[in-house]
């Protein structure tokens, strides 16, 4: 792994880095990957552009929240299991705690964040994602075949919006890369500092499958709501591709028909979750805290939060030992080159839908997005400052212009 500093760090230092991201990373999973790229590839040089793209490709293959899984892997590479936990805690706790407080009735949904500020945060996500797409395309789509793969992936992703469609795009791109692309010799490979053995990886993957199969049985055999909720949230985290927006219908099907949470409360919490930094999967903390029967409150929120993220931990630490060996192979490198081009295409598609379509409705919105993009790419302002400035400017313009 290419780095300007030592390859190791303390879990506490990893926690502080990800805590800052957890407090400022608005805009959803695609935007989070942009923040991570700026922080760990460009600024800290923890890993190269190529290694980062490979890591993103792996997490796109795995079910669960891709941005959180990339964070877990980065923490693991710097400080072992403690670093993985620290990265997840730092990135996840701010929004989870705020959503639990909201669920406990300490704030009204309409007053969490003024509408103009929330819209400004959606607009700045356009700039963050555009910067990420431009930077990754410049490094990963360097010739006609790669640019063509990127274009095909973007068009197919816009026409086929299902999560399984995205997985199919990545799989097809891997085959196309294997057949069509030439790559640099394996010596150019930048390895992540992952010291896990294949045996450890196999054990973590076995635990993932055991819980996936065993929790429904235990929930059937055990009275009370605790295990039933762990099972519901674990399955939701284990079987969803595409991030927080895709998990919404799965969670709604789990918690509303069972009357754990009313549909009105569900929709109010989902709206509040959109206003939070960090991963959208922290919506599980709101649902757990808002449950109508125990376990609820703080205990319910933390229980559901841990349950929905547990598959991400198990899959990342289980897959990484095998991933590192596979991507040393020239054939795997060619397949990954195709996957990397497709990932850029998926990001490009996401830049339009949902990021652009949910944020840009007027010339005023487009102007604010342009200012944010120039602030990031030309003025080189830190992303957190651009995010706060865009939110503030969005609120100000809403007050002045209505």
N, C-alpha and C positions, 0 to 999 in steps of 0.2 A: 504494500500500500504506500503510495507516494505521500509524504507528509513533510511539513517544514518543522515539525516538532517530534518529540519522542512518540513511539507507537503506543504507549500506554498512558493511562490517566486514571485518576481516582474516581470512584463512582460519584463522589460529591461534586467534583468539577463537571462531570458529565451531566449530573442533575441540574446544576446551575445554568449550563448552556441550554439545555432543553426546556428549563423553566421559562427562560426569556422567550424562547420560541412559542411555548405554550400560552404565554400572555399576549403575544403579538401576531401570531400566524392565523389571520382571518382568511376566509375564501374557499374553504373546502379542500379535499384531498389533492386535487391537481395543483392548486396554489401552494399547498404545503410542500409538495415536491420541489416547487420553485424556490421556496424559502430555504429548504434543506440544501439544495444545490448551491445557492448563494453562500450559505454559511459554511458548509463542509467541503465543497469543491473549490470555490473561488476564494473564500476568505481564509479558512483555516487549513486548507490543503490536506485534510485527513485522507482523502482518496482522490484518484484521478477522475476525469470526466467519464472515461471508459468504464472504470470500476463502478462508478455511481450508476451509470446507465444499466450495467449488468445487474446491479442490486435492485434497481427499480423493476427490471424485467422479471427477476425472480419473484418479487413481491406482487407483480401483476398476475403471475401464474397462480399464486396461492390465494385461497379465499381469505376474506377479512379486509381490514382497512390498510391499504397499501402504504400510506404515508406513515402510519404508526409502526408498521412492520419494518419499513426502512429505518426508522428511528431506533427500534429495538436492535436491529442488526448493527447499526453504527455504534450504539452503546456497548453491545457485546464485543465488537472488534477492538474497542478501546479499553474496556475494564471488565471483561468477562461477564458472568451472570449478574454480578452487582451493577455493572454498567448498563446492561440491558434493562434491568428493573429501574435504575435511576433515570434512564432516557424516557422510559414509558411514564414514570411518575411525573417527571418534570413537564412533559408535553401534555399529559392528560389531566392532572389534578386541577389546574385553574378552572377550566370549563366544567369539569365534573362537580367541583365544590359549588360553583355559582348556580349550576342547574339544580343541585340538591336544595340549596337555599331557596331558589325560586319555587321548587315543588313544595317546600314547607310553608309557603305563603308569605315569605318575607318581602316579596315584591309583586306587583301586578304586572301581568304580561305586557300590557300596553306601555308601561313606563320603564321597562328594562333598558331599552336604548331608544332615543327618539328616532322616528321614521327616517328623517333626513340623514342622520348619522349612519344608520343601518344601510341605507342605500349607498352612501359614500363608501362603505366597506365592501359592498358588492362590486362597485365600480373599480376600486383599486385592485380587486382580484383579477380583473381583465388585464391590467398592466402587469401584474406579477406573473400570470400565466403566459402572456405574450413574451415577456423577457425570458422565461424558462424555455418556451418553444424555440425562440430565436437562438438562444445559446446552445441548446442541445442539437438543433438542426445543423448549426454551423460546424459542430464537432463530429456529429454522427452520420449526417447525410452528405457525404463528401463527393459523391459521383452520381452519374445518371441512374444506375440501377437502384441505389439507396434512396434517391429522391423520388423515383418512381414508386418504390415500395411505400414510402411515407405517404405519397399522394393517394395510392390505392387504399391504404389502411384508413386514412382520414375520411375518404368518401364512403367506404363501406361502413365505418363506425357511425357516420351521420345517418345513413340509411337503415342500419340495423343497430338499434339502440339497446338491445338486451345485454345483460351481463355475460351470458353464454356467447353472444356474438363477439364480444371483446376477446374472450378466451380463444374463440375460433380464429380471429384475426391474428392473434399472437402465434398460435400454432401454425397457421398457414404461412406466416412470415418466416418462421423458423425453417420450414421446408423449403421455401423460396430462397432463403439465404444459403442453405446447404447446397442447393442445386445451381445457384446463380452467382453467388458472391465469392470473391477471393479476399483473404484477410492477411494481416501481418503474421509473421512467424509467432509461435507460442511464446517465445522469449520476451515478447513485448507485453505479456500479461502482467497486470498489477494485482497482486493477491491481497485480499483482505486479511487482516490479522485475526483469523479465527482459529483457535487452538482446540476446538472440540473434535473428538474422535468420531469415526463412523459408527462405532458401537453406541456412543452416547446419542448420536443423531437418530439411530434406529430405535433406541429406547424412548426418546421423546415422541417420535412419530407413532410408535405403538401405543403410548399413553393417550395421544390425541384420538386414535381410533377406538381405544377401549372406552374412553369417556363418551365419545359420540354414540357408540352402540349401547353402553351400559347405563348411562344416565336416564334414558327413557324407561328402562326396566326398573331402576331404583325408584324413580318418581312414582311409578305405578304401585310399587310394593310398600311405599313409605307414606304414612298419613302426614297431613300438613302441607303447607304451600311452599316451604323453603326449597326442597329438592325439585319440585315441579318448575319453579322459576329459574333455578340454576340450569335445568335441562333446556327450557325454552330459550334462554338467552345464549347458552353455549351453542345450541344448534343454529341459532341465527348468526352468530359470529363465525361458525364453522362452514356454513353452506352458502354464504353470499359472496359474490364477486362484484367488484365495482365500487365499494365504499359505502359511506353512510346513507346516501340517497337511495341506494338499492335495498338497504336493510329495512327501510321504512315500512313497506307493505308486509314484510315478514313479521316485524315486531307488532304491527297493528293487528295482524291475524292471530298473534299469540296473546295479546293483553286485553283487547277490546271484547271479543266474544266471550272470554272467560270472566269478564267483568272485574278484572284486576284494576283496570283504569277505564274511565269513561272516554268516549270518543272526543268530547270537547276538551277534556284535560289533555288527551294525547296530542291533539292538534295545537293546543296552546303551548305545550312543552316543545313540540317540534319547531314552532315559530321562534321560541326563545333560543333553542339550540342553534338556529341559523345565525343568531347575533353573537355567538360565542367564538373566541379563538380556539384553536386546537381541533382535535378529531371530532367528527359528528357522532361517532359511536358513543361519546359520553352522554348522548341522549338516554342511554340505558340507565344512567345514574338518576336522571329525572324520573323515569318510569318506576324504578325501584323505590324511590322515596315517595312517589305519589300513589303507590298501591293503596287500595281501600282496606285491605286486611294485612296483619303482620305476616312476615317481616316487612316493615316499611320504614319511612323516615331515614335516618342516617344509615342504619344497618341494612335496610332494603336497598338503598341506593348503592352502597359499596358492594353488596352481594351481587347485584345485577351487573355492575360495572366490571367486577372481576370475572364474572361468568362470560360476558360477551367478548372480553379481550383474551381470555385464557387460550382459545384456539390459535390466536396470532402468535403468542409466545411459543407454543408447542410446535407449530409449523415452521417458524423461522429457525429456531435452534435445531429442529430436526432436519431441515432441508439443507442448511448451510454447509455442513461437512461434505455432503455429496456434491453440492453445487460447485464448490471450489475445485474439486478434482475434475468434474466434467468440463468446466470452461477452460481448462488448460489444453484440451484437445483441439487441434486445428479444425476438425469437422464441427465441433461444438462452437468454436469461435465464429465460423461462417454462419451457423444457425443463429447465433447471438447477434451477429451483425444485422441479419434480417429482422430479428426481434427488436433490436434497438431502433431501427428505422421505423418499424411499426409503432413502437411506443411513442416516438415523436409524432407520428400520424394521429395516434389516439389523443395525445395532448392537443394537437392542432384542432381536432374535432371537438374536444371538450372546451377549447377556447371559444368556439362558436356556441355550442350547446352542451352544458347549460350556462357557462360563465357569461358570455356576451348577451344571450337572449334574456337572461334574468337581471341584467344590469343596465344595458344601454337602450334607453327609450326615447332619448331626445338629443338635440345638439349639445345641451348642457352636460348630459352624461358623457357624451363622446369627448367633449372638451376636458372634463375632469380626468377621464381615462388617459388622454394624451399627456396632460400635465404630469400625472403619476408615472407614465412610461418614461418620459424625458427625465423626471427626477431620479428614476432607478438607473437608466441606461446611460444618460449623459452627465447629469450632475452627480451621479454615484452616491446619492443619499442612502443611508441604511434603510432596509425595508420596513422596519418597525416604525421609523419616523414618517415614511411615506404613508403607511397604513393609518397612523394616528392623524396625520395632516389631511388625508383624504376624507376620513370620517368627520373630522371637524369642519372641513370645507363643505362637505355634503350637508351637514346640519345647518351651517350658516346660510348656504344658498337656499335651503328649504324654508328657512325663516324669512329671508329677504324676498324671494321670488314666489314662494308658495308651492 
